Amino acid sequence: MKKILGYLIFIIIISASFVQSQNKEFGLGIIVGEPTGVSFKYWTGGNTAFDGAVAWSFIDGGALHIHADYILHSFNLIPVASGSLPFYYGIGVRIKFLDDAGIGVRVPVGLAYLFDDTPIDIFLEVVPILDLAPKTDFKINAAIGGRYFFN
């Protein structure tokens, strides 16, 4: 447990220093579901971003869950009156700290609502995961969340 707490504190410190170095492209918030924790998103272009989380997985007795994804957004599929509602998809990696560290490949698919006048987004995602180690297994995660984008 002390080892997991150490990892979590280290990642939060790194994230906090990263937040101060960004300008409106970096968002920090929460993710609730499987997993539940702190979520981040860094826009790299008009329709591309990295997102991830440092969170707690409640499956298999509970474990620290860290993931990072590269995602693409399609802004034209669902028109809305204000803001935007892009469909997104991508690929990423997950590390889950149980007795041994497990690693898997994530394929996130979701919707994010981006407000026009407020630096906030909310999202809903479903994520098939192929665990590769310590054993091969298939799982599906799902979560909702929101992030505030810093100036």
Phi, psi and omega per residue, in radians:
M1 nan -0.682 3.120
K2 -1.110 -0.630 3.130
K3 -1.136 -0.765 3.127
I4 -1.129 -0.762 3.112
L5 -1.070 -0.680 3.085
G6 -1.080 -0.775 3.091
Y7 -1.052 -0.791 -3.101
L8 -1.088 -0.800 3.130
I9 -1.092 -0.744 3.122
F10 -1.042 -0.804 -3.095
I11 -1.187 -0.665 3.113
I12 -1.134 -0.715 3.113
I13 -1.109 -0.790 3.104
I14 -1.076 -0.757 3.133
S15 -1.093 -0.722 -3.127
A16 -1.109 -0.705 3.123
S17 -1.224 -0.580 3.115
F18 -1.176 -0.666 -3.135
V19 -1.028 -0.744 -3.079
Q20 -1.222 -0.327 -3.092
S21 -1.629 -0.042 -3.081
Q22 -1.801 2.850 -3.135
N23 -2.324 1.657 3.084
K24 1.158 -0.103 3.125
E25 -1.634 -0.204 -3.045
F26 -1.951 2.214 3.109
G27 -2.097 2.541 3.134
L28 -2.334 2.377 -3.108
G29 -2.909 -2.546 -3.094
I30 -2.169 2.718 3.002
I31 -2.253 2.334 -3.074
V32 -2.240 2.267 -3.127
G33 2.435 -2.249 3.055
E34 -2.117 1.685 0.183
P35 -1.634 3.116 3.086
T36 -2.197 2.201 -3.125
G37 2.999 -2.516 -3.099
V38 -1.713 2.295 -3.102
S39 -2.037 2.576 3.051
F40 -2.357 2.775 3.047
K41 -2.579 2.337 3.108
Y42 -2.198 1.970 3.119
W43 -1.305 2.256 3.114
T44 -1.851 -0.173 -3.137
G45 -2.963 -2.963 -3.119
G46 -1.128 -0.526 -3.132
N47 -2.362 0.235 3.139
T48 -2.166 2.607 -3.129
A49 -2.782 2.831 2.899
F50 -1.869 2.399 2.997
D51 -2.361 2.911 -3.117
G52 -3.072 -3.109 3.139
A53 -2.729 2.644 2.898
V54 -2.019 1.965 -2.910
A55 -2.579 3.130 3.110
W56 -1.983 2.222 3.057
S57 -1.653 2.301 -3.131
F58 -1.636 -0.057 -3.137
I59 -1.448 2.592 3.089
D60 1.080 0.639 3.078
G61 1.521 0.013 3.097
G62 1.621 2.431 -3.132
A63 -2.905 2.702 2.997
L64 -1.191 2.322 -3.082
H65 -2.192 2.178 3.071
I66 -2.208 2.253 3.080
H67 -2.419 2.732 3.060
A68 -2.518 2.375 -3.084
D69 -2.301 2.617 2.924
Y70 -1.799 2.138 -3.046
I71 -2.199 2.612 3.084
L72 -1.994 2.467 -3.113
H73 -1.986 2.410 3.028
S74 -1.972 1.890 -3.035
F75 -1.498 -0.185 -3.010
N76 -1.722 -0.101 -3.062
L77 -1.273 -0.670 -3.075
I78 -2.201 1.742 3.119
P79 -1.302 2.459 3.083
V80 -2.292 2.742 -3.080
A81 -1.161 -0.708 3.091
S82 -2.424 2.722 -3.055
G83 1.253 -2.782 3.059
S84 -2.569 2.675 -3.087
L85 -2.276 1.320 -3.118
P86 -1.343 2.503 2.921
F87 -1.473 2.371 3.116
Y88 -2.284 2.734 -3.127
Y89 -2.697 2.770 -3.137
G90 -3.108 -2.796 3.130
I91 -2.526 2.570 -3.121
G92 -2.797 -2.928 -3.101
V93 -2.311 2.614 3.084
R94 -2.266 2.403 2.988
I95 -2.081 2.259 -3.118
K96 -2.182 2.153 -3.071
F97 -1.685 1.656 2.992
L98 -1.725 -2.320 3.013
D99 -1.138 -0.775 3.020
D100 -2.035 2.692 3.079
A101 -1.228 2.285 3.068
G102 -1.894 2.564 -3.138
I103 -2.251 2.482 -3.125
G104 -2.602 2.908 3.105
V105 -1.783 2.272 3.138
R106 -1.865 2.571 3.026
V107 -2.283 1.446 -3.080
P108 -1.267 2.471 3.054
V109 -2.395 2.268 -3.101
G110 -2.913 -3.080 3.059
L111 -2.179 2.461 3.076
A112 -2.271 2.327 3.038
Y113 -1.761 2.161 3.131
L114 -1.892 2.068 -3.128
F115 -1.284 2.602 3.129
D116 -1.230 -0.910 -2.956
D117 -1.820 0.070 -3.085
T118 -2.261 2.362 -3.118
P119 -1.405 0.972 -3.096
I120 -2.288 2.494 2.923
D121 -2.228 2.698 3.001
I122 -2.196 2.590 -3.050
F123 -2.534 2.777 3.067
L124 -2.388 2.261 -3.123
E125 -2.483 2.660 3.016
V126 -2.155 2.331 -2.997
V127 -2.339 1.809 2.949
P128 -1.168 2.424 -3.123
I129 -2.277 2.290 3.011
L130 -1.874 1.818 3.075
D131 -1.266 2.347 -3.101
L132 -1.867 -0.547 -3.115
A133 -2.581 2.555 0.114
P134 -1.345 -0.207 3.030
K135 -2.488 2.741 3.124
T136 -1.403 2.258 -3.112
D137 -2.735 2.713 3.103
F138 -2.042 2.313 3.120
K139 -2.440 2.876 3.035
I140 -2.245 2.230 3.023
N141 -1.831 2.696 3.045
A142 -2.571 2.492 -3.112
A143 -2.786 2.838 2.970
I144 -2.146 2.835 3.121
G145 -3.052 -3.097 3.113
G146 -2.704 2.680 -3.123
R147 -2.432 2.590 3.017
Y148 -1.830 2.305 -3.131
F149 -1.722 2.220 -3.005
F150 -1.477 2.575 3.089
N151 -1.500 nan nan
